[in-house]
Amino acid sequence: MGANDIGDILAALPRVTIGVVGDFAVDRYWTVDPALRDASRETGLPIRHVVGVEARPGGAGTVVNQARALGVGRVLPIGVLGDDADALFLRAEFSRMGLRADFLLDQPGRCTPSYHRVVTLPDLLEAERYDVFPRSPLPREVEDALVRTIEEAASQCDALVVSDYTEFARPGVLTPRVCEAVSDLGRRVPDRFVIVDSRLQASRFHHVHRKMNLDEFRAWTGEEGGEPASIGSRGRELARREGRLVVVTLGVLGLVVCDPERFVHVPGFPVEGETDIVGAGDAVLAAVAASLAAGADVVTAGVLGVLASSITVQQVRTTGVASPDQVLARFEAWRAVHAALLEAGGTG
């Protein structure tokens, strides 16, 4: 694999269509200057002065951002929004990216998730966080509509990505029934690439490709080891059993891609200076899904995932993205160190 191969895959991404299913949220950063002190005239309570506000799509929207930045031509957000200001913001942002929101359903009265992080000058350290999320489960009729919407959208996609940020006691759109519908889609249409990244519900999905981090992999499998070889061996067993890929991210060690026949450890790209891992897993998910949909082999897909995530972690206090030019430039440095892996086409 060489720069031409990576370049060919990146050049093919504008012809790819990816659907992204999940809970779409707003990530908002408030920058507070503690040197500015004031008090309310009415109550005497201290006033904290916000001197900067940044907002962008979060949750499953992070995968949309990553895919679009990599050059994927058509990205379909699939989910349920409320009828509030944050829903309007998300629709406006997707429109700005040149995306249609035909598969985002409206639920009157529903709260669109948002995550508000307070960071303070001069070091921009996170001081507080305020989470806003729905408190009631999806009504049955909305659940029915979402299942139909996923089926319709998937028929237009080269790859369907499920980004499941469901937390305990937080009712999201990926209900047990929706998880079952995604699994059924993977069973009925095995040639359609369906990949799932689920924080807490991995066991609910079947007949799908999987991406997970090391902690999630351990929780799902009971695996205690952390070495790429042991993860790869166990992941290959699971891939063989389900007939699908298993991708496990290992932080600075890179990732392991397992198919039913072998596993490949793709080493990470060492970065210097301050880093921020927010969105790194989503960068891997978007890059792997997009590149495989564009015809990449598993080694090339893994390398693109590693490179994209290494670029995003260097964008601090924001959910970074990786562009095709950045990926190509970084590949040259990565290849100089790992030429043997490329010549061997992977190991395991």
C-alpha positions as CSV (number, residue, x, y, z in Angstrom):
1,M,0.0,0.0,0.0
2,G,1.3,3.4,-0.9
3,A,0.3,7.0,-1.1
4,N,-1.4,6.3,-4.4
5,D,-3.6,3.7,-2.8
6,I,-4.5,6.1,0.0
7,G,-5.0,8.9,-2.5
8,D,-7.2,6.7,-4.6
9,I,-9.5,5.9,-1.7
10,L,-9.7,9.5,-0.6
11,A,-10.5,10.5,-4.2
12,A,-13.3,7.9,-4.3
13,L,-15.0,9.3,-1.1
14,P,-17.0,12.0,-2.9
15,R,-18.9,9.2,-4.6
16,V,-19.8,7.5,-1.4
17,T,-23.1,7.8,0.6
18,I,-23.1,7.1,4.3
19,G,-26.0,7.1,6.7
20,V,-25.4,7.9,10.3
21,V,-28.0,6.7,12.9
22,G,-28.0,8.0,16.5
23,D,-28.7,10.7,19.0
24,F,-27.7,14.1,17.5
25,A,-26.7,16.7,20.0
26,V,-25.2,20.1,20.3
27,D,-21.7,20.4,21.8
28,R,-21.4,23.9,23.3
29,Y,-18.3,25.5,24.9
30,W,-18.6,28.6,27.1
31,T,-15.3,30.4,27.7
32,V,-15.3,32.2,31.0
33,D,-12.9,34.9,32.1
34,P,-12.5,34.7,35.9
35,A,-10.7,38.1,35.9
36,L,-14.0,39.8,35.0
37,R,-16.0,40.1,38.2
38,D,-19.4,41.5,38.7
39,A,-22.6,40.9,40.8
40,S,-26.3,41.0,40.0
41,R,-27.9,44.3,41.0
42,E,-31.1,42.4,41.9
43,T,-29.7,39.5,43.9
44,G,-26.1,40.3,44.7
45,L,-25.1,36.9,43.3
46,P,-21.8,36.7,41.4
47,I,-21.9,37.0,37.6
48,R,-19.5,34.8,35.6
49,H,-18.7,36.5,32.3
50,V,-18.8,34.4,29.2
51,V,-16.4,35.9,26.6
52,G,-16.7,33.2,24.0
53,V,-19.2,30.6,22.8
54,E,-18.6,27.8,20.3
55,A,-21.2,25.3,19.2
56,R,-21.1,22.4,16.8
57,P,-23.0,19.1,16.2
58,G,-22.2,16.5,18.7
59,G,-23.1,12.9,19.5
60,A,-23.8,11.2,16.2
61,G,-23.3,14.6,14.6
62,T,-19.6,14.2,15.3
63,V,-19.5,11.2,12.9
64,V,-21.3,13.3,10.3
65,N,-18.6,16.1,10.8
66,Q,-15.8,13.6,10.4
67,A,-17.2,11.9,7.3
68,R,-17.9,15.2,5.6
69,A,-14.4,16.6,6.5
70,L,-12.8,13.5,4.9
71,G,-14.7,14.2,1.7
72,V,-17.6,11.8,1.8
73,G,-20.0,13.1,-0.9
74,R,-23.3,12.4,0.8
75,V,-24.0,11.9,4.5
76,L,-27.5,11.2,5.7
77,P,-28.2,12.1,9.4
78,I,-30.9,9.6,10.7
79,G,-32.6,10.2,14.0
80,V,-35.1,12.2,16.0
81,L,-34.9,15.8,17.1
82,G,-37.1,18.0,19.3
83,D,-38.8,21.2,18.2
84,D,-36.5,23.5,20.1
85,A,-33.7,25.9,19.3
86,D,-31.0,23.2,19.4
87,A,-32.9,21.2,16.8
88,L,-33.0,24.4,14.6
89,F,-29.2,24.8,15.1
90,L,-28.4,21.2,14.0
91,R,-30.6,21.5,10.9
92,A,-28.9,24.8,10.0
93,E,-25.4,23.3,10.5
94,F,-26.2,20.3,8.4
95,S,-27.6,22.6,5.7
96,R,-24.4,24.7,5.9
97,M,-22.4,21.4,5.3
98,G,-24.5,20.8,2.2
99,L,-26.4,18.0,3.8
100,R,-30.2,17.3,3.6
101,A,-32.0,16.4,6.8
102,D,-34.8,14.3,5.2
103,F,-34.2,11.5,7.6
104,L,-34.3,13.5,10.8
105,L,-37.7,13.1,12.4
106,D,-39.4,15.8,14.5
107,Q,-41.0,14.9,17.9
108,P,-42.9,17.9,19.3
109,G,-42.1,18.4,22.9
110,R,-38.9,16.4,22.8
111,C,-35.7,17.9,24.2
112,T,-32.8,17.8,21.7
113,P,-29.6,16.7,23.6
114,S,-27.0,19.3,24.3
115,Y,-23.8,19.3,26.3
116,H,-22.5,22.6,27.7
117,R,-18.9,22.8,28.8
118,V,-17.6,25.7,30.9
119,V,-13.9,26.4,30.3
120,T,-11.9,29.1,32.1
121,L,-9.1,31.4,31.0
122,P,-6.2,31.5,30.8
123,D,-5.6,27.7,30.6
124,L,-9.0,26.8,29.2
125,L,-9.5,24.0,31.7
126,E,-13.0,22.5,31.9
127,A,-14.6,23.7,35.1
128,E,-18.2,22.5,34.8
129,R,-20.5,20.7,32.4
130,Y,-24.3,20.9,32.0
131,D,-26.1,18.2,30.2
132,V,-29.6,18.6,28.7
133,F,-31.2,15.4,27.4
134,P,-34.7,13.9,27.0
135,R,-36.3,12.4,30.1
136,S,-39.0,10.3,28.4
137,P,-38.6,7.3,26.1
138,L,-39.6,7.5,22.5
139,P,-43.3,7.0,21.9
140,R,-44.1,3.9,20.1
141,E,-45.3,5.7,17.0
142,V,-42.1,7.7,16.8
143,E,-40.1,4.4,17.2
144,D,-42.1,2.9,14.4
145,A,-41.4,5.9,12.1
146,L,-37.7,5.7,12.9
147,V,-37.5,2.0,12.0
148,R,-39.1,2.8,8.7
149,T,-36.8,5.7,8.2
150,I,-33.7,3.7,8.8
151,E,-34.8,1.1,6.3
152,E,-35.5,3.7,3.7
153,A,-32.3,5.6,4.2
154,A,-30.2,2.4,4.2
155,S,-31.4,1.6,0.7
156,Q,-29.6,4.7,-0.5
157,C,-26.4,4.1,1.4
158,D,-23.1,2.4,0.7
159,A,-22.6,2.1,4.4
160,L,-24.8,2.6,7.5
161,V,-23.1,3.8,10.6
162,V,-24.7,3.5,14.0
163,S,-23.3,5.8,16.6
164,D,-24.8,4.8,20.0
165,Y,-24.0,7.2,22.8
166,T,-26.8,5.8,25.0
167,E,-26.1,6.3,28.7
168,F,-27.8,4.6,31.7
169,A,-31.1,6.3,32.5
170,R,-30.9,8.5,29.4
171,P,-33.6,7.6,26.9
172,G,-32.1,7.8,23.5
173,V,-33.3,6.8,20.0
174,L,-31.4,3.5,19.9
175,T,-34.1,1.6,21.9
176,P,-34.0,-2.2,22.0
177,R,-36.5,-2.3,19.2
178,V,-34.4,0.0,17.0
179,C,-31.3,-2.1,17.8
180,E,-33.2,-5.1,16.7
181,A,-34.2,-3.4,13.4
182,V,-30.6,-2.6,12.7
183,S,-29.6,-6.1,13.4
184,D,-32.3,-7.5,11.2
185,L,-31.2,-5.2,8.4
186,G,-27.7,-6.6,8.7
187,R,-29.0,-10.1,8.6
188,R,-31.3,-9.6,5.6
189,V,-28.9,-7.6,3.5
190,P,-25.4,-9.0,4.4
191,D,-23.8,-7.2,1.4
192,R,-24.8,-3.8,2.9
193,F,-22.1,-2.5,5.2
194,V,-23.6,-1.8,8.6
195,I,-21.1,-0.9,11.4
196,V,-22.0,-0.2,15.0
197,D,-20.2,1.7,17.7
198,S,-22.2,1.2,20.9
199,R,-21.0,2.4,24.3
200,L,-23.3,0.2,26.4
201,Q,-25.5,-1.9,24.1
202,A,-23.0,-3.9,22.0
203,S,-24.8,-7.2,23.0
204,R,-28.1,-5.9,21.5
205,F,-26.6,-5.8,18.0
206,H,-26.1,-8.8,15.7
207,H,-25.1,-9.4,12.1
208,V,-23.2,-6.1,12.0
209,H,-19.6,-5.0,11.9
210,R,-18.4,-3.5,15.1
211,K,-16.0,-0.7,16.3
212,M,-15.2,-0.4,20.0
213,N,-12.5,0.9,22.3
214,L,-10.5,-1.4,24.6
215,D,-12.7,-0.9,27.6
216,E,-15.8,-1.7,25.6
217,F,-14.2,-4.7,24.1
218,R,-13.2,-6.0,27.5
219,A,-16.7,-5.4,28.9
220,W,-18.3,-7.2,26.0
221,T,-15.9,-10.2,25.8
222,G,-14.4,-10.6,29.3
223,E,-11.0,-10.3,27.7
224,E,-8.4,-9.2,30.3
225,G,-5.3,-8.7,28.1
226,G,-4.4,-5.4,26.5
227,E,-1.7,-6.4,24.0
228,P,-2.6,-6.1,20.3
229,A,-1.9,-9.8,19.7
230,S,-4.3,-11.0,22.5
231,I,-7.0,-8.5,21.4
232,G,-6.5,-9.5,17.8
233,S,-6.8,-13.2,18.5
234,R,-9.9,-12.8,20.6
235,G,-11.4,-10.3,18.1
236,R,-10.8,-12.8,15.2
237,E,-12.8,-15.4,17.0
238,L,-15.7,-13.0,17.3
239,A,-15.4,-11.9,13.7
240,R,-15.4,-15.6,12.6
241,R,-18.4,-16.3,14.7
242,E,-20.4,-13.4,13.4
243,G,-19.0,-13.3,9.9
244,R,-18.3,-9.5,10.3
245,L,-15.4,-7.2,11.0
246,V,-14.4,-6.2,14.6
247,V,-12.3,-3.0,15.0
248,V,-10.8,-2.3,18.4
249,T,-9.1,1.0,19.1
250,L,-6.1,1.0,21.4
251,G,-5.3,4.6,22.0
252,V,-1.6,5.4,21.3
253,L,-1.1,1.8,20.2
254,G,-3.4,2.3,17.2
255,L,-6.1,-0.2,16.5
256,V,-6.7,-3.8,15.6
257,V,-8.9,-4.9,12.6
258,C,-10.2,-8.4,12.8
259,D,-11.9,-10.4,10.0
260,P,-12.9,-14.1,10.1
261,E,-9.5,-15.1,8.7
262,R,-6.9,-12.8,10.4
263,F,-6.3,-9.7,12.4
264,V,-4.1,-6.7,11.6
265,H,-2.5,-4.4,14.2
266,V,-2.2,-0.9,12.7
267,P,0.2,1.0,14.9
268,G,-0.7,4.5,16.1
269,F,0.9,7.7,15.0
270,P,2.8,9.3,17.9
271,V,1.8,12.9,18.5
272,E,3.5,15.5,20.7
273,G,2.2,18.3,22.8
274,E,-1.2,18.7,24.4
275,T,-3.9,16.4,23.1
276,D,-7.7,16.0,23.4
277,I,-9.2,12.6,22.8
278,V,-12.8,13.9,22.3
279,G,-14.0,12.7,19.0
280,A,-11.0,10.4,18.3
281,G,-13.2,7.2,18.2
282,D,-15.7,8.9,15.9
283,A,-12.8,9.8,13.6
284,V,-11.8,6.1,13.4
285,L,-15.5,5.1,12.9
286,A,-16.0,7.6,10.0
287,A,-12.7,6.8,8.3
288,V,-13.1,3.1,8.5
289,A,-16.7,3.0,7.3
290,A,-16.1,5.5,4.5
291,S,-12.9,3.9,3.2
292,L,-14.4,0.4,3.2
293,A,-17.5,1.7,1.4
294,A,-15.1,3.2,-1.2
295,G,-13.4,-0.2,-1.8
296,A,-10.4,-0.1,0.6
297,D,-9.0,-3.3,2.1
298,V,-9.0,-3.7,5.8
299,V,-5.3,-2.6,6.2
300,T,-5.9,0.6,4.3
301,A,-9.1,1.3,6.2
302,G,-7.3,0.8,9.5
303,V,-4.4,3.1,8.5
304,L,-6.9,5.8,7.5
305,G,-8.6,5.4,10.9
306,V,-5.4,5.8,12.8
307,L,-4.3,8.8,10.8
308,A,-7.6,10.6,11.0
309,S,-7.8,10.1,14.8
310,S,-4.2,11.3,15.3
311,I,-5.1,14.5,13.5
312,T,-8.2,15.1,15.6
313,V,-6.6,14.6,19.0
314,Q,-4.2,17.5,18.3
315,Q,-7.2,19.9,18.1
316,V,-7.7,20.8,21.7
317,R,-10.9,21.7,23.5
318,T,-12.9,21.1,20.3
319,T,-14.2,18.2,18.4
320,G,-11.6,18.1,15.7
321,V,-11.8,16.8,12.1
322,A,-9.3,15.5,9.6
323,S,-9.1,16.6,5.9
324,P,-7.9,14.5,3.0
325,D,-4.8,16.7,2.6
326,Q,-3.9,16.3,6.3
327,V,-4.3,12.5,6.0
328,L,-2.1,12.3,3.0
329,A,0.6,14.4,4.6
330,R,0.6,12.4,7.8
331,F,0.6,9.1,5.8
332,E,4.0,9.9,4.4
333,A,5.4,10.2,8.0
334,W,3.6,7.1,9.2
335,R,4.7,5.0,6.2
336,A,8.4,5.8,6.8
337,V,8.2,4.1,10.2
338,H,5.8,1.2,9.3
339,A,6.9,0.2,5.7
340,A,7.3,-3.4,6.8
341,L,3.6,-3.7,7.8
342,L,2.5,-2.3,4.5
343,E,4.7,-4.8,2.6
344,A,3.4,-7.7,4.6
345,G,-0.2,-6.6,4.3
346,G,-0.8,-7.0,8.0
347,T,-0.3,-9.8,10.5
348,G,-2.2,-12.3,12.5
